[in-house]
């Protein structure tokens, strides 16, 4: 259980670090972190609910997300 919680937090930290570079799509975050697209999507949803990331806009039809945390 503790390992799962630690892994979850680590994955979220990886995504927040990737978002320091600027707006990114889910696929771009997956490429930068090595996490599967599905995992990125799940973790990003949680970060959005916690107010740490948000949708910035679209590049064509691709949603781009930003980091809201300091």
N, C-alpha and C positions, 0 to 999 in steps of 0.2 A: 504494500500500500504506500509506504513512504517513498519507495523507489518510483512509483507511478506519479506521485505528486511532484517529486523532484524533476522527473523527466518532462512533465507538463510545463512546469515553470521554466525549465531550461529552454524548451522549444519556444515558448512565448518570448523569452529574452532574446533568442536568436532573431525572431521576427522583428522585434522592436529595434534591435541593432541594425538589421537590414534596412528598416524604414528611415534610419538616420540619413541615408543617402538621398532621400526625397521620395516622391510618390512612386509606388510600385504596384504592379498587378500581382495577383495570386501566383501566376506562373513565374514571374520574375523573382518573387520571394522564395518560391520553391527552388529555383535554380541557384540562388545565392546561398541558401541555407542547407541544401541537400535534403530537405524534408519533402515528403510526397505532397502533391497538390491538395489532396483530400485533407491531410493533416494541417496544412497551412490554412485552408478554408475554415476548419473547425476552430483552430487556435485564434485566427483572426476574428471570428465571430465573438469569441469570448473577450478578446481585447477591446472590441467595439463596445460590448455591453459594459465593460469596466471603465469606459471613457479614456482608453489609452491609445486607440487608433480610430480612424474614421475614413469614410469615403471622401476623397478629394474631388473627384470628377471622373470624366471618361476621356480616353484617348481612342477616338473612333468609337467602337462599341465595347472596349475593354475598360472595366472599372479600375481606377488607381486609388490606392490607399495611402494615408499619411499617418505618421506618429503624432500623437497629441501629448505624450508624456515628455517631461523635461529631460 
